[in-house]
Amino acid sequence: MATTIRQDDFIQSIADALQHISYYHPPDYIHALGEAYAREQSPAAKDAIAQILTNSRMCAEGQRPICQDTGSVVVFLKVGMEVRWETTRSIQEMVDEGVRRAYLLPENILRASIVADPAFTRQNTRDNTPAVVHVELVPGDTVEVKLAAKGGGSENKAKFAMLNPSDSIVDWVLKTVPLMGAGWCPPGMLGIGIGGSAEKAMLLAKESLMEHIDMAQLKARGPQNKLEELRIELHDKINALGIGAQGLGGLSTVLDVKIWDFPTHAASKPIAMIPNCAATRHAHFTLDGSGVAQLPIPRLEDWPAVTWRPDANAKRVNLDTLTRAEVESWTAGDRLLLSGRMLTGRDAAHKRIADLFAKGESLPDGVDFTNRVIYYVGPVDPVRDEAVGPAGPTTATRMDKFTEMMLDKTGLIAMVGKAERGAAGLEAIRKHRAAYLMAVGGAAYLVSKAIRKSRVVAFADLGMEAIYEFEVEEMPVTVAVDASGRNVHEEGPAEWQQRIRALPVL
């Protein structure tokens, strides 16, 4: 007799899994990151990993999102051909209803990040639908589900190439990883797909990220085939680049490298590479007709005994009295604790400001960047007594095209985001003697605890991309680019690449 999968069981299983992965890291990731923390010798990288681990445990206890970017949903389904569906909806419709229930759950609201009409109006769908769904029909009478919520910062760093058959995979990866910068929030995983066609290679890379982290176990038992040898070689050589946690320089850039392959045309060698960020979120379950899927709940003992605390030598900064002279006194690498009022803004807000200036119009009432700091963030909505939900930084390079305008026309003197700045952003910072401050990506709930008050001051229709005013107390940041142009994302990895070469063993 065929297995019957009921509509609401499937929908609720999708919803429950998305809620589960919003606040529970997979235990394999926590163990691997804990081991990386224990090995790390770079103080900056060790501090960043401590923030990520502390944030992870806080999210598990508070059941709030690990990252403010609660991701776009991708689902891989293997549907047994003996399965009977008791439903009036398509699989896409059922998945989307599960996404809708999860992201709008009042007890743990998740950020809606999906925009429709992507080439033009980019209107937020307000419930994070639709999901990307891949379905494979297989023998059997169950439905296997692999599901992830993929952050935009890591997804944007995906790479693809059509190599010649004789080209070196290792050379391409080692050339390409540094081009990804730190916007994908290392240390994390890399998924690599080799072969098939262009779209197949990308799917292989994406689905490989659903596997458990097992590099330590693989090294302990030794490789058993060429792909496992290649995984180890790439893992060690990528870490030898010295990029490190958050791109600050250090021993751990990747925790694991996954490689899936597929036969391909004799003239081709497609290769895709997709990173998973510090907010690694995925779940696996099987529906057999017995009801809603149950996912294992991690124990607090699964987290290492790591609790981040502010650097005792950090400089305390009053944002309400900040001056250009004080900004110019900061040196790349300085740890700061920010208190006072700051404005926020990211892609859509910057674009709207640019449009206002292009029409000769002024900033909206209540928006004054003179001698102020902007935080590149799109927060999660608050629940219970929160001033704001998880509110970690977004990738700063996306704002590089607007940096000259903001520093030249608004009186802005410093910016907070994550990862490195690009050439245009760096040039504007040097020219205007401004500063770029880096907060840790993957520590969104921890960062949000420093935000005491929050209110929307402009562009409310943009949802999470509106301009907010935050009142913060001792928000931790690092001076990533100082007024002279010194840049920790250049100096840190260069220093640690040299140090790693001097180590007796990688």
N, C-alpha and C positions, 0 to 999 in steps of 0.2 A: 504494500500500500504506500502511495506517495506521501512524503512529508508535506504538511500544510504549514506555510508561513503566514501568519496573520498580519494584516496591515499595521495595526497599532503596535504589535510586538516589534516589528521592524523599525517603525518610526521612533518608538520610545528608546529602542536600543541605540539608534544613531544619536538621539538627543542626550541620553545618559553618558555615552562614550565621549561626546564633545565636552560636556561639563567635566567629566572625570579628567580628561587630559588638559583642561584649562588650568588645573591647580595641582595635579600630580605629575611630576616628572617620571619617566620610566626608571625603575630601580637600576637597570644596567647603566644608564647615563649618570645617575648620581654616584654609583660606585666608581665609574671611570673618571668622573670629574674629581672625586675625592682623592683618587690616586694621583691625578695630575697636580692637585694642590699640594700633596705631600712631597712630590718631586720638585716642584717649581722653585727656582732660585732667584728669579727676577722679582724684586719687591713690588713693582707696579702690577705685574701679571698676577702675583699671588694675592694682592689686595683685590683685584678684579674678580678672581675666582672665588675668593671669600665672600664677596658681595653676592655673586650668583648662587652659591650654596646656601647662604643665609636666607636670601630671597626665596629660594626653592622650599626650604623648610617652613618659612612663614606662610607661604601660599598653601602648602599642604595643611597646616594647622588652621588657617583662616578661611580656606576654601575660596580663594580669590585668584584671579589670573596671574600666571607666572610673568607674562609680558602684556603690556598695554595693547600690542598688536596681537589680537587673539586669532589672527590667521584667516586664510581662505581655505575652505574645506575641500579636500580631495579624498575620494573613496574608490578603492579597488574591490570589486565584488567577484567572487567565484560562485556562480549559481549552479547547483546540481540540476541536471536535466530531469531528474525525477521529482523535483520540487513543484508543488502546487501553491500558487499564490491566492490567498483570500483577500482580495483588494479591489477597489474601484479606481486605483491610481496607477500611474506608470512608476517605474523604479526611480526615475529622476524626481517625480513629484513627491514620492515618499521620502527620499533622502532630503529634499528641500524642506519638507515639513519638519523633519527631525532637526535640521539646522535651525529653523525658525524657533522651535520650542527651546532649543539649547541657548541660543543667543539672546532671547528675550526673557529668560527665566528671572523673575524678580529677585530671588535670593542671591543670584550671582550673574548679574548682567554682563554680557560679553560685548566687546566693541564690534560694531558693524562697520566693516571696511570695504565691502564690495560696492563698486560703482557700475551702473549700467551706462550704455551709450559711451563706451570707453574712448572713442576717437573724438567726441565732441562735448556734450554737456556734462558727462561724468557725474551723473546724479546717484547719490548713495541710495541703495535699495532698502536701507534701514533695518534689515534683518539678516544680513550676511548671505543671502541667497543670490544666485543659485550656486550650488556646489559643482565641482568637476567630478564626474562619475565615469568610471571605466568598468565595463561588465564583460566577464568571460563565462561562457557556458561550458561546464565540465561534467564528467560522469559523477553520479552520486545523488544524495537526497538531503544535502545541507546547503546553507549559504554561508560562505566564509567572507568575513568583512575585515579589510585593512583600511584604516581611516586615519587621516592626519589633518591638523590645522597648521598650515604652512605660512610663516611670517613673510611679509613683503620684503624686508631687508635682506633675508637670505635668498628668497626666490629671485630677486633682482640681480643676483650675482651668478645666476646660471650661465653656463658657457657651452657652446656647441661648435664643432668643426668637422669638416669633411677632410680627413687626412688622406694622403696617398697611402697605398698598401704598405709601402716600405718605410713610412714615417714612424718615428719612435713615440710610443704612447707616453713613456716617462718624460721625455723632453718636452712634449706638449703640456703635460700637467704641470711640470715645474716652471715652465714659462708662463702658464696661465694663472696659477694660484696667486702670485703676487699682484696680478692685475685685478683680482677680486677685492683687494683692499681688506678692510676690517668691518665693513657694513653688514656682513653676515654673522657677526658676533662670535668669533672663535673664542675658545675651542669648541668644536662640534664635529660632525661627521661630514664626509664627502661621499656622495653617491656617484658612481661612474657607470655609464652605459656604453658598451662597445658593440657596433655591428647593427644588423637589421637595416633600417632606412633612417632618414633624419628623425622622423617622429618616433620611431621605435626606440632609437638610442635614448631619446629624452625620457620616454616612459620607463625604460630599464633603469636609468639613473634615479628617477623619482621613486619607483617602487623599491629599489634597493635600500633606500633610507628607512624603510619600515622594519628592517632587520635589527636584531639585537646587536649591541656593541660587544664584540668578542675578541678584540685585537690582542689583549693580554693572554687569553686562553689559546689563541692561534699561535702566538709566539712560543708559548710554553710547550705545546705539543709538536710544533713544527709544521710547515706547509706540506700539503699532500698533493698539490697540483700547481700548474703554472700560474693560475689566477691568484691562488693564495700567496705564492711567492711575490707576485706583482703587488698585491695588497700590502704586504710587509715592506717591500722596497719603497713604495710611494709614501706610506705612513712615515717611515723614518726620514726619507729625503725631504718631505714637506716640513716636518718638524725641524729639520736642520736649517730651514730658511730663517728661523728665528723670529717669525712674525708674532707669535705668542698671543696670549689672551687679549682680546680687544685691540689687537694690532700694536700693543705697547712694547713688544719684544719679550721673548721668553722661550721656555723649552717645549711648551705644548700648544700647537696650532690646531692639530687634528687629534681626536681621540680614536678614530677608526676611519678606514677607507673601505667602502663596499664596491664591488665590481660585478656587474651582471653583463653577460654577452649573449649574442644571437647571430646566427649565420647571416652573411651579407654578400652583396655582389662582389665579384672578383675584382672589379675596378675601384672598389670603395673601402674606406675604413671610417665610418661615422663614429664620432665620439662625443658624448655629452657628459657634463659634470655639474652637479647641483649640490650645494651645501645645505646642511641642516644647522640651525643656529643654536644658541644656548637655551632657547625655549623649545627644545626638542619635544614634540607632542605627537604621539601616535598611539593607537590602540588596535588590538586584534581580538576578534571573537567569532564564534561560530553559532549560527542559529539552526536548531534542529527541530523546531516546532514545539518545544516544551515551554516557550514563553520568552520574556525579555532577557537579554544577555546580562550576566553578572560579571563585573570586572574586579580583579583583585585589588584590595586597598593596601597601599604600602604602609609599613610600620615606621614610626619615627626613628627607630633604631637603624633604619636603612640609610639615614643621613649621617655623614661624618660629624664629629664633634667640632664643628667650625662655626664660630660666631664672629661676624665682621663688626669691628668697632672703628670709629673715626681715628685717623692718624693723630697722635698726640701733638705732632708738630704742625698740623694743618693751620693755615691762616684763616681767621674769621673775617668775613666780608659783609659789611652792611650795604645791601643793594640800594637802600633809600638815600644814602649819602655818597654813593660811588662817584668817583671823578675819573677823568681821562688819565690824570697823573697816577692815580692808584692802579689803574689797568696797566699802564706802561711800566709799573714797578714789578709786575708779575714776571716770573721766569718759567719757561717750559718745564713741565714736571712738577711744579708746585701743586700741593694739595690745598684746596680751598673748602671752606664750609660757608655756604651762602645763606644769608638771612635777610628778609625783607620782601619787597614786591618785585615780581618780574612778569613780563608779558610773554605769551606763547604765540606760536605761528608756525605753520608748516606749508606744504606745497600749495594748497588751494588759497590760503590766506595771502601768501607772497604773490601769487599770480593776480589776485584781486587788487592788492596794493599797487602792483605794476600797472594794471589797467587804469586805476584811478589817476596815477601820475601821468600816464600817457594822454589822458583826457584833460589834464591841467587841473584836476580836482585834488582836494586835500584829504588827509586821513580822516576816518570817522571820528565823531565826538568820543572822547574818552580814551583815544589811542594816541599816546605820546611816547615816542621811543627815546627822547632826549636823555642822554647819560644813563640809559637803561640797558638791561640784558634781556635778550629774547631766548626762549626755550623752545627748541624744535620738538614738539610733542603733540600727540593726539590721544588724550586720556580715555580711559574707560569711565563710564558713568558711575557715580558713587552709589553705594547701598548702605543701609543702616546709618551709622553716625559718621561715615567717611566724609571728609571735605571733597575728595576726589577719589576715583578708583585708581588702579595701577596706572602709573604715568611715567614710564621710562622714555628715554630719548629715541628719536627716529634718526635715520641716516642723514648726516649733515651734508654730504656731497650733493644731494638733490637740491639744496638751496644755494649752491655755489653760483648759479646763473643770476641770482637775485642779490648776492652779497654786496657788490659794488653799489647798486641802487640803495640798499638799506643803509649802508655806512655813509654814503654821500648825502642822502636826502632826508634822513629821518633823525639823525643825532644818536643812533644806536652805537654802543661802544664795546659790546661783547655778546657772544652767542654761546649757547649750550646745546650740544647734540651728541651723537655717537659716531665713532670711527673717524677716519681721516678726512681732510679737506682736499679738494682737487685744485688744479693749477689756478683757475679763475678765483676761487675762494681765497687761496693763499695770497695771491697778488693783492687782492682788495684789503685783506687783513694787514699786510705789510704797509701798503700805501696809506691807510688811515690810522695806523698805530692802534689797532683794535686787538682783541684777543678772542680765541676760540677755546672754550672749555668743554671737556669731555665727561659725560656721565656714563655709567656702565650699562650697556645693553644687556638685557636678561636679568635686571634687578629692579623691575618696574614697581613691584609692591613695596620693596624696601625704600625706594626713592619716594614713593607716594606718602610714606609716613612722615616725611619732612615737610609736606604741604599742609598748612594749617587752614587756609581759606582758599576758595576758588569761586570765580564768577566769570560769566561770559561778558565781554565788553564790545565785541563787534562780530559781524558775519555769523550770527546764530544759525542761519539756514545751512551752514556748512557742517553742522553736527560736530563730530570730534575734531574737525579741521577749523573750527571757529577760533577767534582770538580770545583767550582767557587771560585773566590776571590771577596769578597765584601769589599767595603770601607764604613764604617758606621759612623754615627754621633749621639752620645747619644742614642744608642740602649738600651732599658730598660731590665734588667735581675735581678734575685735574686740569691744569693749564696744558692744553695740547699744542696750541700755537700761540706764542707770545707776540708782543707788539713789534719785536725785531724780526719776526719770521721764523724763529727757532721752532722745530716741529718734532714732537716726541714720536710721531708715527713714522718719521724718517730715521731719527737717531736711535730709537729703541731697537727696532728689528736689525739695523745695521750692526749695532753693538753686540746683540745676542747671537747673530749669525757668526760673528768672529769668535765669541766665547764658546759656542757649541763646537766649532771646528777644533778648538783647543782641548775639548773634553776627551778623555780616553775612550769612552763608549757613548754612542748617541743615546 
